[in-house]
Amino acid sequence: MYNGYLIEAGSRQKLMDLFPPKYPNVMGHHITEEFGVRDGEVPEQPMKVEVVGYIDDGEGVEGFLVAIDGSTDRPSGGKYHLTWSIDRSKGAKPVHTNAHTGDAKPLKHYIEIDVEAKYFD
């Protein structure tokens, strides 16, 4: 069980238009805040969420580095990110995006997106 931020449909479509998914298994669902949270624990609704970097490991993992209220650092450790697409046939899993946040290529123009703070079970 974890909490985080559900990507609103209009923002997901905006990203789809700007970055057509490279790999066959399209994600783009949520940004994780914290794993292992108590049942129903929802994070605070952020004031501003921006896509600030692009991730592609070249082997089946594509995603974005994300800033929540100006920070890419998750309080629980790691970086905020959005898994965009993966290639499961090559063994890629959404969790693999975590390993590539340090390799994100900064975007010239940040992309503001709308999210909803949620608990996921």
N, C-alpha and C positions, 0 to 999 in steps of 0.2 A: 504494500500500500504506500502511496506517495501523494504528494500534492504538487501543484504547479500552476501553469497557465495554459488554458485551452486557446488555440488560435482561432479567432473569429473567421467565419467563412469568407467575408470580403477581403480580409488581409491575406488569407491563404490564396485566394484567387489572384490578388495583386502579385504575390510572390511567384505564383505559377506563370503569370504572364511575363515577368522579368527573368525568371530562372526556370525554364522548362526542366523537369526532373531528368537527370542524366541516366539513372539506373531504373530497372523495371519495377521495383517495389517502392511505390510512392508512400511517404509517411506524412510529415508536415502537420502533425496533430497537436502537439503540446511541447511546452518547455518545462522541464522538471525543476522544482525548487528543492525538495527534500524527500528522501526515501525513509521508510520505517516510521512514518508519522502515526499519531493516534487516529483512530476512526473518526472521520469527519473534520479533521483539522485542516482549515483552509488558510493559505497565506493572505497577507494583505493585498488588496488590489493595487497594482503599480500605477503610478502617474504616467510613466512613459516607458514604452518598450520599443527598442530599435534593433534591427538587424545591422550589425557593424562589420561582419566578416564572412567570407565564403570558404567552405571546406570541401575539398575533394581529394581523397587519398589515391585516386587513380585506379583503385582495385575493388570498387563496389560500395564505397561509403561517401555520401554527399550530405552536407549540412550547412548550417549557419552559426556563427558566433553571435550571441545576442547580449545586449545590455538592458538590464532592468533598472530603471531609475538611475541611469548613468554608470552602472557597474556591471562588468562581465563576471565578477566573482560571486559564486553561490556561497551563502553563509555556511552551508554544510561541507564546503570544499568543492573544488573543481570549478568549471566555468559554465555559465548559462549557454545553452545551445539548442538548436532545433534540428533534429534529424530530418533531412529532406527526402532523400531516396537512398535505397540500398539494393544490392544484388544478392539475394539470398542464395542463388545457385553457386556463388563464390564463397559462401559461408558468412557473409556479412550479416550483422545484427544491429538493430538500432543503438544498442549500448556502445558499439564500437566508435560512434562519433566522439565520445568522451576522450578517446586517445588522440584525437586530431585537432582539438581546439587550439592548441599552441601553434599549429601550422596554418591557421585561418589567414586568408589574404584579406587585408583591410579593404572595405568598400570606400570609394571616393565620396559617395553620397549615402549616408545612412538612410535606412528605410523604416519609417515608423509603422508599427503594426498594432492592431487591437487584440487584446486577450481578455479572458475571463479567469479570475483566480478560482481554482477548484481543488477538490479532493478526488483522487482516482483510486478505485479499489480493484 
